């Protein structure tokens, strides 16, 4: 059989064609590789569009008017299905959506890890209505505190980093934080990160664009769980954190 090659137009690099059924994608370093499509030997993959209430996530809320639920008002034709987390009207209200409260199941270190979620905030944090947001993978789940023991996650409040999104890595409560340089807006936003196959570098992405500098310290090795959390600390207005979808993919370094 003849060998066929693909020439990449930018670098001129040649790679051998894959086998039938494989797809071409960019790995965690940006290099092109062929991989079997949706082969469970090579991938661990999970996603949800919130078209129905999530059976695999725990919903929590506290405070008058607070909520964590599927909401028709949160979604739209271009964002079908959405969860709404509301702080409610009390000064310490929160909405929380997180993975299993029994075990942390997302083990890191087995290969390149890709995370992305699509979120929208109804209003920015300010001196009158102040709140904090945590989004990403954490350990454990938090309903009323911002102390993250282990995790790779985004944070936001108006008084930190000029109101920008911040990407954080935490291992045994030691944290490295990087300002992404991207201001939080009250609009639909894609937040994501890539942990390289070696488990030594985390790169943040916002709306598909790499932002901030890669984090190479305090990257967790413990198992984590999904986390979306909005916690108010001042004000009487209810603030919404809407979640349209999320996904997690691990390209296993050693096929199972």
C-alpha positions as CSV (number, residue, x, y, z in Angstrom):
1,X,0.0,0.0,0.0
2,X,1.3,3.5,-0.8
3,X,2.0,5.9,2.0
4,X,0.1,9.2,2.1
5,X,1.2,12.3,3.9
6,X,-0.5,15.5,5.0
7,X,1.6,18.7,4.6
8,X,0.6,21.4,7.1
9,X,0.5,24.7,5.3
10,X,2.1,26.9,8.0
11,X,5.1,24.9,9.1
12,X,5.5,22.5,6.2
13,X,5.6,19.6,8.6
14,X,4.7,16.2,7.2
15,X,2.9,13.5,9.3
16,X,1.9,10.1,8.1
17,X,-1.8,9.6,7.5
18,X,-3.8,7.9,10.2
19,X,-5.7,4.6,10.0
20,X,-9.3,4.5,8.9
21,X,-11.6,6.1,11.5
22,X,-8.9,8.2,13.1
23,X,-9.1,12.0,13.3
24,X,-6.5,14.7,13.2
25,X,-6.3,17.0,16.2
26,X,-3.8,19.2,18.0
27,X,-2.4,17.8,21.2
28,X,-1.6,19.7,24.4
29,X,1.5,21.1,22.9
30,X,-0.2,22.2,19.7
31,X,1.4,19.4,17.6
32,X,-0.8,17.6,15.0
33,X,-1.5,13.9,15.7
34,X,-3.9,11.3,14.6
35,X,-6.0,9.5,17.2
36,X,-8.9,7.0,17.2
37,X,-12.2,8.8,17.3
38,X,-14.1,8.2,20.5
39,X,-12.1,5.1,21.3
40,X,-12.5,4.4,25.0
41,X,-9.1,2.8,25.0
42,X,-7.6,6.2,24.4
43,X,-10.0,8.7,25.8
44,X,-11.9,9.6,29.0
45,X,-14.7,12.0,28.0
46,X,-17.7,13.6,29.8
47,X,-20.0,16.5,28.8
48,X,-23.4,17.8,29.5
49,X,-25.6,20.4,27.8
50,X,-28.1,20.6,30.7
51,X,-31.1,19.7,28.5
52,X,-32.4,17.8,31.6
53,X,-31.5,18.1,35.3
54,X,-28.0,16.7,35.9
55,X,-28.2,13.4,37.6
56,X,-24.5,13.2,38.2
57,X,-24.0,16.6,39.9
58,X,-25.1,17.8,43.3
59,X,-27.2,21.0,43.5
60,X,-26.9,23.3,46.5
61,X,-28.2,26.8,47.5
62,X,-28.6,28.9,50.6
63,X,-30.4,32.1,51.3
64,X,-33.7,33.7,50.5
65,X,-34.3,33.5,46.8
66,X,-31.2,31.4,46.1
67,X,-31.3,28.6,43.6
68,X,-29.5,25.9,41.7
69,X,-31.7,24.5,39.0
70,X,-32.4,24.0,35.3
71,X,-33.8,27.4,34.0
72,X,-35.7,28.2,30.8
73,X,-34.9,31.9,31.5
74,X,-31.1,31.1,31.6
75,X,-31.0,29.5,28.2
76,X,-31.9,30.6,24.7
77,X,-32.1,29.2,21.1
78,X,-28.3,29.6,20.8
79,X,-27.7,28.3,24.3
80,X,-30.2,25.4,24.6
81,X,-30.5,24.1,28.1
82,X,-28.9,25.9,31.1
83,X,-28.4,25.7,34.8
84,X,-29.0,28.8,36.9
85,X,-27.1,29.4,40.1
86,X,-28.6,32.4,42.1
87,X,-27.2,34.0,45.2
88,X,-30.6,35.1,46.4
89,X,-31.2,38.3,48.4
90,X,-29.3,37.6,51.7
91,X,-25.7,38.9,52.1
92,X,-24.3,35.4,52.3
93,X,-26.4,33.6,49.8
94,X,-24.9,31.2,47.3
95,X,-25.6,28.8,44.5
96,X,-23.4,25.7,44.0
97,X,-23.2,22.9,41.4
98,X,-20.6,20.2,41.9
99,X,-19.6,16.6,41.3
100,X,-20.2,13.6,43.5
101,X,-20.2,14.5,47.2
102,X,-19.1,11.0,47.9
103,X,-15.9,10.6,46.0
104,X,-13.6,12.7,43.8
105,X,-13.4,10.8,40.6
106,X,-11.4,12.9,38.1
107,X,-7.9,11.5,38.4
108,X,-5.1,13.7,36.9
109,X,-1.7,12.7,35.5
110,X,-2.8,10.0,33.1
111,X,-2.6,12.2,30.0
112,X,-3.3,15.6,28.5
113,X,-6.5,17.0,30.1
114,X,-8.9,19.4,28.4
115,X,-11.6,21.3,30.3
116,X,-14.1,23.8,29.1
117,X,-17.4,25.4,30.3
118,X,-19.7,28.0,28.9
119,X,-21.1,30.5,31.5
120,X,-22.9,33.8,31.8
121,X,-23.1,36.3,34.7
122,X,-26.1,38.5,35.1
123,X,-24.2,41.5,36.6
124,X,-20.7,42.2,37.6
125,X,-19.5,42.2,41.3
126,X,-19.2,45.7,42.8
127,X,-19.0,47.5,46.1
128,X,-22.8,47.3,46.5
129,X,-23.4,43.8,45.4
130,X,-20.2,41.8,46.0
131,X,-19.7,38.2,45.3
132,X,-17.0,35.6,44.4
133,X,-17.0,32.9,41.7
134,X,-15.1,29.6,41.5
135,X,-15.3,27.5,38.3
136,X,-13.3,24.4,37.4
137,X,-12.1,21.2,39.0
138,X,-11.6,21.3,42.8
139,X,-11.3,19.1,45.9
140,X,-13.5,19.0,47.8
141,X,-16.9,20.7,47.0
142,X,-17.5,23.9,48.9
143,X,-20.9,25.4,49.7
144,X,-19.8,28.3,52.0
145,X,-16.1,28.9,51.8
146,X,-13.5,30.0,49.3
147,X,-10.6,27.9,50.7
148,X,-9.7,25.4,47.9
149,X,-7.4,22.6,49.0
150,X,-6.6,21.2,45.6
151,X,-7.8,22.3,42.1
152,X,-7.4,23.9,38.7
153,X,-10.0,26.6,38.6
154,X,-11.0,30.1,37.6
155,X,-12.0,32.8,40.1
156,X,-13.5,36.2,39.9
157,X,-14.5,39.1,42.2
158,X,-14.3,42.9,41.4
159,X,-11.6,43.6,44.0
160,X,-9.0,41.2,42.7
161,X,-6.8,41.5,39.5
162,X,-8.9,44.6,38.3
163,X,-11.9,42.4,37.8
164,X,-10.2,40.0,35.4
165,X,-10.6,36.2,35.3
166,X,-7.9,34.5,37.3
167,X,-6.7,31.0,36.7
168,X,-5.4,29.1,39.8
169,X,-3.6,25.9,40.6
170,X,-3.8,24.6,44.2
171,X,-2.0,21.7,45.8
172,X,-2.4,21.0,49.5
173,X,-3.7,24.6,49.9
174,X,-0.6,26.1,48.3
175,X,-1.8,28.2,45.4
176,X,-0.4,29.8,42.2
177,X,-2.6,32.4,40.6
178,X,-2.3,34.1,37.2
179,X,-4.2,37.1,36.0
180,X,-5.5,36.2,32.6
181,X,-5.7,39.8,31.5
182,X,-9.3,39.3,30.4
183,X,-11.9,41.3,32.1
184,X,-15.1,39.5,33.3
185,X,-18.1,40.6,31.3
186,X,-21.9,40.0,31.8
187,X,-22.0,37.9,28.6
188,X,-21.7,34.3,27.6
189,X,-18.0,33.2,28.0
190,X,-16.1,30.0,27.4
191,X,-13.6,29.2,30.2
192,X,-11.1,26.4,29.7
193,X,-7.7,25.1,30.4
194,X,-5.3,22.4,29.2
195,X,-3.1,20.4,31.5
196,X,-0.3,18.9,29.5
197,X,0.4,15.1,29.3
198,X,3.3,15.4,31.8
199,X,1.0,17.1,34.4
200,X,3.6,19.9,34.7
201,X,1.9,22.9,32.9
202,X,-1.6,24.4,32.9
203,X,-2.6,26.9,30.1
204,X,-5.8,28.9,30.5
205,X,-8.1,29.6,27.6
206,X,-11.0,32.2,27.3
207,X,-13.2,32.0,24.3
208,X,-10.8,29.7,22.7
209,X,-7.7,32.0,23.0
210,X,-4.8,31.2,25.3
211,X,-4.5,33.8,28.0
212,X,-2.1,34.5,30.8
213,X,1.2,32.6,31.3
214,X,1.2,28.8,31.8
215,X,1.2,27.7,35.5
216,X,3.9,25.3,36.4
217,X,3.7,25.2,40.2
218,X,1.2,23.8,42.7
219,X,-0.5,21.6,40.1
220,X,-2.6,19.1,42.0
221,X,-2.1,15.4,41.7
222,X,-5.1,14.4,43.8
223,X,-8.4,13.5,42.2
224,X,-10.9,16.3,41.7
225,X,-14.5,17.0,41.0
226,X,-16.5,19.5,38.9
227,X,-17.3,22.9,40.6
228,X,-19.4,26.0,39.8
229,X,-19.9,28.3,42.8
230,X,-21.2,31.8,43.3
231,X,-21.1,33.2,46.9
232,X,-22.3,36.7,47.9
233,X,-20.7,38.7,50.6
234,X,-22.6,42.1,50.4
235,X,-25.8,43.5,48.9
236,X,-29.4,42.5,48.6
237,X,-29.6,41.9,44.8
238,X,-29.8,38.3,43.5
239,X,-27.0,37.6,41.1
240,X,-27.2,34.7,38.6
241,X,-24.4,32.5,37.3
242,X,-25.8,30.6,34.3
243,X,-24.1,27.4,32.9
244,X,-24.8,26.4,29.4
245,X,-22.5,23.4,29.0
246,X,-19.3,21.8,30.0
247,X,-16.9,19.1,28.9
248,X,-13.8,17.2,30.1
249,X,-11.5,15.1,28.0
250,X,-8.4,13.2,29.0
251,X,-6.2,11.8,26.2
252,X,-4.7,8.8,27.9
253,X,-0.9,8.6,27.6
254,X,-1.2,4.8,28.0
255,X,-4.2,3.3,26.2
256,X,-6.3,1.1,28.5
